[in-house]
Structure formats: C-alpha cells, structure tokens
Amino acid sequence: MSQQNHDPQVDLISELREIALEIGFHSLGIAAAGRSPHADHYLDWIETGKHGSMEWMTRNVERRIDPRKSLPGAKSVIVVTLPYSSSVDESRDGGKIARYAQGRDYHKVMKPMLEQLSRFVTNDGEWDSWYTVDSSPMLERDWAQLAGVGWIGKNSLVIDLDIGSYFFLGTVVTDRPYPITSPVEDRCGECTRCIDACPTDALRTPRVIDSKDCITHWNVEHRGPFPEEVRLSDWLLGCDRCQEACPWNHRPARLIPEIHPELAPRNPLTDLEKISSISHDDWLDQYSGTPITRAGHPGLMRNARKILEEREDPSR
C-alpha cells in the first residue's frame, strides 16, 4: 500500500488552525508581515482629522502601520476571530448598548487565549512572538483581510462569509515563517445599506468613517460635554446600525456561531433615568468587567442625560 503524501505547508496551517479552534477561536488566517496595505489610507485619515478626539490613534504610527516595528524580524501575522452574540433583548425599553459590550470585556477573555496560541507558536522559545487584541498599535482589519478571515465591508468592519461581522479580532505576530492563507472575495457588491443606515452620515464614503460624526466615538471615546450638534439617537454606548443593516448579518443562511460563555450578554442596566444619576458604586456593580466601563462613570451618566434630552426635545 502506497504511503499518502502530505504537503508540509498545508499541514502547518492545519495544525495551527486546529490548535486555535481547540483554544476556542472561531477561525484563523495567516498573512506575511510587512507594511499594512492601507497604511497610506490610515495616514491620510489621521492627517484629515477623521480620528476625532482619539489622539492615541496618532501615536506609534510607524508601529501601527508595520508590525515589524513591534517585533523586529517578524515574518507572519496570525489573525484569529472570536464571535460575540448578535441577539438583543427587544423587550427592554431604555438606552441601547452595542452588542459587543454586553458581555465580559473581550480584552480579558481573549488575552489568555492569545497567550496560549502564542506559546504554541514560539515552540518553547525557538521563535519569538507578540500578541494583541485591540490594545496595541496594530491595523487588525488590514491583516484580517490579507489573511482571508473575511473582507473589509463598506462599514469598515471585517465580514465573515458564514457568520457576518459580529466578532472580535486578535493577532499574533511572529518571526516564525508560516505559509499564508488566501484573501477572500469582497462580496459587498453594489450594496450601500450600511451607509444609508448610519444615523449621522459618519460613513460618507465606503470604508471611511469620520469619527467626528460617529455615535460610537462620542458615547465611548469622547470625554467632557458634547458639542451642541451631537446626536446619540438612543445609543447609550456604541452603535450597531451599520451592522444591523448589513445583509450578511441577517440572511437566512447565516450560521450562528458558538459564543464564548464569558461573552454571553449580561443584560446590563439600560434604564436612562437610573443611569443619569447612578452612583459610582452602583455603576461598578452594574458594569464592572464589561466594555461599558470604557465610557467612564461620568461619561455614561452624560450619555443617559443626553438621550433623555433628545427624547424630550428632538431638536436638541
């Protein structure tokens, strides 16, 4: 009986993907480390002030556009995905909270998972690696597209053909030379539903968000009072309108992925009257360990009061 031949390159990818799935990730792709393909687009985005008040986006720019600056000699960028729940409790009457923020803080969930994957990649110190989940200079979506875990939709989010866009991205950068996986076809076509659905026209052109008009920028990242022209449109934290409008998130054939138990929705407090004057201790009791704390205690009260004002007087 003849011995079956194996492609060592394919075997390397299969082994790594199997490990990632065992850890709990949904999918994995690999790209060759280098300068990010949209580096110039990012630099222009910063230059034209579309980052709004997020000054941290202007720091460590060279590292952000090229992972080899963070890990000298890097050869591979491994990208993994971890879905979060796409369901919402429609019966709740209060401020709306984006789906990503309704479970445990994804940084706390993904970091130990990425550390485990990174340990496997380094192979007892034979190779070097560096991992991150949305907390270090890295254009994760560029690498997700290159690695083939999805394509960048017109709402600027990565879309997976099977499950849509409700997922987090994590990366492991390593000097270990892995074979690459192929990018997937952009399937947005002529659709502009995400652009049309944006309440504030922050998506003026496909794949370009002007943070100065984005609700998520104002109710999560901004500190201090709102400018008079800002509207939150009932969003207490974050905004999912561009995802809710995307056909890939609600088509009948969409697969519903398994959700990590710690990312299951906790049904956080959304009562605007209570939140508008919530004490710091109660704020901690309600939201500690979730991404909702990103807005801060004063910020969340500010958001609730703003929504109440808008409901009372839509012109405000």
Secondary structure per residue as TSV (DSSP state, phi and psi in degrees):
chain	resnum	aa	ss	phi	psi
A	1	M	-	360.0	129.9
A	2	S	-	-75.2	145.9
A	3	Q	-	-80.5	131.7
A	4	Q	-	-70.1	134.0
A	5	N	-	-83.0	144.2
A	6	H	-	-121.8	142.4
A	7	D	-	-87.0	112.6
A	8	P	H	-56.7	-34.7
A	9	Q	H	-66.3	-46.2
A	10	V	H	-63.5	-40.0
A	11	D	H	-61.6	-39.0
A	12	L	H	-62.4	-44.5
A	13	I	H	-65.3	-45.2
A	14	S	H	-61.5	-41.5
A	15	E	H	-63.4	-45.7
A	16	L	H	-65.5	-42.7
A	17	R	H	-63.9	-39.7
A	18	E	H	-62.5	-41.9
A	19	I	H	-62.8	-44.2
A	20	A	H	-61.3	-41.5
A	21	L	H	-68.6	-36.7
A	22	E	H	-64.1	-36.3
A	23	I	H	-66.9	-31.2
A	24	G	T	127.9	0.7
A	25	F	-	-73.8	159.9
A	26	H	S	-88.3	-40.8
A	27	S	E	-151.8	166.9
A	28	L	E	-148.1	141.8
A	29	G	E	-142.7	164.0
A	30	I	E	-134.5	134.5
A	31	A	E	-126.3	156.8
A	32	A	E	-77.0	131.3
A	33	A	-	-65.1	143.8
A	34	G	S	173.9	-162.6
A	35	R	S	-75.0	135.3
A	36	S	-	-58.7	138.2
A	37	P	T	-63.3	-25.1
A	38	H	T	-107.2	27.5
A	39	A	H	-58.9	-45.1
A	40	D	H	-65.7	-37.6
A	41	H	H	-62.1	-42.3
A	42	Y	H	-64.1	-44.8
A	43	L	H	-61.8	-38.4
A	44	D	H	-68.3	-37.8
A	45	W	H	-60.6	-41.7
A	46	I	H	-68.9	-47.1
A	47	E	H	-58.5	-35.2
A	48	T	T	-90.7	7.9
A	49	G	T	75.6	18.6
A	50	K	T	-75.7	-3.5
A	51	H	T	-82.5	-5.5
A	52	G	T	63.1	-130.3
A	53	S	T	-92.1	7.0
A	54	M	-	-82.7	74.2
A	55	E	G	-63.6	-24.3
A	56	W	G	-61.7	-21.1
A	57	M	G	-70.5	-16.5
A	58	T	G	-94.3	-4.9
A	59	R	S	-95.5	154.2
A	60	N	S	52.7	42.0
A	61	V	H	-61.0	-43.1
A	62	E	H	-63.2	-39.2
A	63	R	H	-66.9	-37.1
A	64	R	H	-65.8	-36.7
A	65	I	H	-92.9	-6.5
A	66	D	-	-150.1	105.3
A	67	P	G	-63.6	-14.9
A	68	R	G	-68.5	-18.1
A	69	K	G	-75.2	-24.7
A	70	S	T	-88.7	-31.6
A	71	L	S	-133.9	92.9
A	72	P	T	-54.7	134.7
A	73	G	T	84.9	6.4
A	74	A	-	-58.0	138.0
A	75	K	-	-115.7	-31.3
A	76	S	E	-133.8	145.3
A	77	V	E	-118.9	113.7
A	78	I	E	-95.8	127.1
A	79	V	E	-116.5	130.7
A	80	V	E	-124.4	156.8
A	81	T	E	-121.8	148.9
A	82	L	E	-138.1	110.7
A	83	P	E	-69.1	152.7
A	84	Y	-	-121.0	166.2
A	85	S	-	-66.5	137.7
A	86	S	-	-98.2	-0.5
A	87	S	-	-86.8	153.6
A	88	V	-	-136.1	152.5
A	89	D	-	-86.6	98.8
A	90	E	T	-69.7	-15.3
A	91	S	T	-80.5	-11.7
A	92	R	-	-84.8	130.9
A	93	D	-	-108.6	108.7
A	94	G	S	-179.9	-163.0
A	95	G	-	-69.6	147.2
A	96	K	E	-89.2	140.4
A	97	I	E	-120.5	129.6
A	98	A	-	-56.6	147.0
A	99	R	G	-58.7	-37.8
A	100	Y	G	-61.3	-24.4
A	101	A	G	-96.7	2.8
A	102	Q	S	-90.8	-5.8
A	103	G	S	-111.2	-160.5
A	104	R	S	-67.8	152.7
A	105	D	-	-52.6	119.9
A	106	Y	H	-63.8	-26.2
A	107	H	H	-60.2	-43.6
A	108	K	H	-68.4	-29.6
A	109	V	H	-79.1	-43.6
A	110	M	H	-83.1	-30.4
A	111	K	H	-58.3	-48.4
A	112	P	H	-65.8	-28.9
A	113	M	H	-68.5	-42.6
A	114	L	H	-68.4	-35.9
A	115	E	H	-61.5	-40.4
A	116	Q	H	-65.1	-42.8
A	117	L	H	-65.5	-40.3
A	118	S	H	-62.9	-39.0
A	119	R	H	-61.7	-39.4
A	120	F	H	-64.7	-42.2
A	121	V	H	-63.8	-41.1
A	122	T	H	-71.3	-22.0
A	123	N	T	54.0	61.7
A	124	D	T	58.6	39.2
A	125	G	T	87.4	2.0
A	126	E	T	-65.9	-33.1
A	127	W	S	-125.1	164.2
A	128	D	-	-108.1	150.9
A	129	S	E	-153.4	164.0
A	130	W	E	-147.8	132.6
A	131	Y	E	-125.7	154.8
A	132	T	E	-156.7	151.2
A	133	V	S	-134.8	93.6
A	134	D	S	55.3	29.7
A	135	S	S	-136.0	2.5
A	136	S	S	-135.3	162.5
A	137	P	S	-62.5	108.6
A	138	M	-	-166.1	129.8
A	139	L	-	-90.2	76.6
A	140	E	H	-56.0	-38.7
A	141	R	H	-65.6	-35.3
A	142	D	H	-57.8	-46.4
A	143	W	H	-73.2	-31.7
A	144	A	H	-63.5	-40.9
A	145	Q	H	-66.7	-46.3
A	146	L	H	-62.1	-37.6
A	147	A	H	-79.3	-10.1
A	148	G	T	84.2	17.2
A	149	V	S	-79.1	-9.7
A	150	G	-	171.8	-177.6
A	151	W	E	-116.3	157.0
A	152	I	E	-82.1	114.3
A	153	G	-	-75.3	175.1
A	154	K	T	-68.6	-14.8
A	155	N	T	-88.5	6.0
A	156	S	S	76.6	6.8
A	157	L	S	-100.3	151.9
A	158	V	E	-77.8	132.7
A	159	I	E	-115.6	127.5
A	160	D	B	-93.4	131.4
A	161	L	T	-53.8	-37.0
A	162	D	T	-88.5	-40.1
A	163	I	T	-114.5	-4.5
A	164	G	B	89.5	-141.9
A	165	S	S	-121.2	5.0
A	166	Y	-	-83.6	76.3
A	167	F	E	-157.6	158.9
A	168	F	E	-97.2	156.8
A	169	L	E	-113.4	141.8
A	170	G	E	-134.2	153.2
A	171	T	E	-134.2	147.7
A	172	V	E	-124.9	119.0
A	173	V	E	-99.6	132.5
A	174	T	E	-145.2	155.0
A	175	D	S	-88.1	4.8
A	176	R	S	-77.7	124.9
A	177	P	-	-83.0	87.1
A	178	Y	-	-82.1	152.2
A	179	P	-	-67.4	153.5
A	180	I	-	-94.3	157.2
A	181	T	-	-104.1	156.7
A	182	S	-	-85.2	142.2
A	183	P	-	-62.0	158.6
A	184	V	-	-105.1	163.6
A	185	E	-	-69.9	139.2
A	186	D	-	-72.2	119.6
A	187	R	-	-112.9	20.7
A	188	C	-	-72.6	-30.5
A	189	G	T	58.2	-135.4
A	190	E	T	-90.9	0.5
A	191	C	-	-64.2	137.1
A	192	T	-	-132.0	25.0
A	193	R	H	-61.2	-37.8
A	194	C	H	-65.1	-40.8
A	195	I	H	-65.1	-44.2
A	196	D	H	-66.5	-29.1
A	197	A	H	-84.4	-16.7
A	198	C	-	-60.3	120.1
A	199	P	T	-65.0	-21.2
A	200	T	T	-120.6	10.1
A	201	D	-	57.9	33.5
A	202	A	-	-70.6	-24.8
A	203	L	E	-94.3	77.9
A	204	R	E	-73.5	-34.0
A	205	T	E	-134.9	156.2
A	206	P	T	-54.9	131.6
A	207	R	T	69.9	14.3
A	208	V	E	-127.5	111.1
A	209	I	E	-102.3	127.6
A	210	D	-	-92.3	105.4
A	211	S	G	-59.4	-25.7
A	212	K	G	-64.8	-17.0
A	213	D	G	-113.5	0.8
A	214	C	-	-87.7	128.7
A	215	I	H	-59.4	-41.6
A	216	T	H	-61.2	-36.8
A	217	H	I	-60.7	-44.0
A	218	W	I	-74.7	-42.3
A	219	N	I	-91.4	-2.3
A	220	V	I	-117.5	-52.2
A	221	E	I	-91.3	-32.0
A	222	H	-	-71.4	141.1
A	223	R	-	-114.7	140.8
A	224	G	S	94.3	-174.0
A	225	P	S	-63.1	156.4
A	226	F	-	-84.3	142.9
A	227	P	-	-59.8	155.0
A	228	E	T	-58.4	-33.6
A	229	E	T	-79.6	-9.3
A	230	V	-	-70.3	136.6
A	231	R	-	-128.2	132.7
A	232	L	-	-97.3	-16.3
A	233	S	T	51.3	43.9
A	234	D	T	78.6	1.5
A	235	W	E	-88.9	109.9
A	236	L	E	-73.0	-37.6
A	237	L	E	-152.3	124.1
A	238	G	-	74.3	-170.5
A	239	C	-	-164.0	133.4
A	240	D	-	-113.8	10.7
A	241	R	H	-58.6	-42.0
A	242	C	H	-68.1	-28.9
A	243	Q	H	-78.8	-38.8
A	244	E	H	-62.7	-31.6
A	245	A	H	-81.6	-17.2
A	246	C	-	-71.5	124.5
A	247	P	G	-59.5	-28.2
A	248	W	G	-69.8	-13.7
A	249	N	G	-95.6	-8.8
A	250	H	T	-140.7	15.3
A	251	R	-	-69.2	149.6
A	252	P	T	-57.0	-32.0
A	253	A	T	-84.9	0.0
A	254	R	-	-61.5	134.7
A	255	L	-	-84.2	137.5
A	256	I	-	-94.6	108.5
A	257	P	-	-75.3	161.0
A	258	E	-	-71.3	136.0
A	259	I	-	-103.6	132.3
A	260	H	-	-55.2	133.1
A	261	P	G	-52.4	-35.4
A	262	E	G	-75.7	-12.9
A	263	L	G	-97.3	2.2
A	264	A	S	-62.2	141.1
A	265	P	-	-57.9	137.2
A	266	R	-	-100.2	5.0
A	267	N	-	49.5	61.8
A	268	P	-	-65.8	158.1
A	269	L	-	-57.7	129.9
A	270	T	-	-126.9	2.3
A	271	D	-	-64.9	113.7
A	272	L	H	-66.3	-39.5
A	273	E	H	-62.4	-42.6
A	274	K	H	-67.9	-42.6
A	275	I	H	-68.4	-32.4
A	276	S	T	-61.5	-21.0
A	277	S	T	-133.8	25.9
A	278	I	-	-65.7	139.6
A	279	S	-	-75.3	161.7
A	280	H	H	-62.8	-39.8
A	281	D	H	-64.5	-43.3
A	282	D	H	-67.5	-35.7
A	283	W	H	-60.2	-43.5
A	284	L	H	-65.5	-43.0
A	285	D	H	-60.1	-39.7
A	286	Q	H	-77.7	-38.8
A	287	Y	H	-122.8	-4.1
A	288	S	T	-55.8	135.4
A	289	G	T	86.1	0.8
A	290	T	S	-113.6	162.6
A	291	P	G	-64.9	-11.6
A	292	I	G	-62.6	-27.8
A	293	T	G	-67.5	-13.6
A	294	R	G	-57.7	-33.1
A	295	A	G	-73.4	-17.8
A	296	G	-	81.4	160.3
A	297	H	H	-64.3	-50.7
A	298	P	H	-63.4	-34.9
A	299	G	H	-65.7	-41.0
A	300	L	H	-69.4	-39.9
A	301	M	H	-61.3	-43.0
A	302	R	H	-58.1	-44.4
A	303	N	H	-61.6	-44.7
A	304	A	H	-62.7	-43.1
A	305	R	H	-65.1	-37.6
A	306	K	H	-64.1	-43.1
A	307	I	H	-64.9	-41.8
A	308	L	H	-60.4	-40.1
A	309	E	H	-63.7	-42.4
A	310	E	H	-65.7	-37.1
A	311	R	H	-68.2	-36.8
A	312	E	H	-72.9	-38.8
A	313	D	-	-140.9	95.8
A	314	P	T	-57.0	-17.0
A	315	S	T	-80.9	-11.6
A	316	R	-	-84.1	360.0
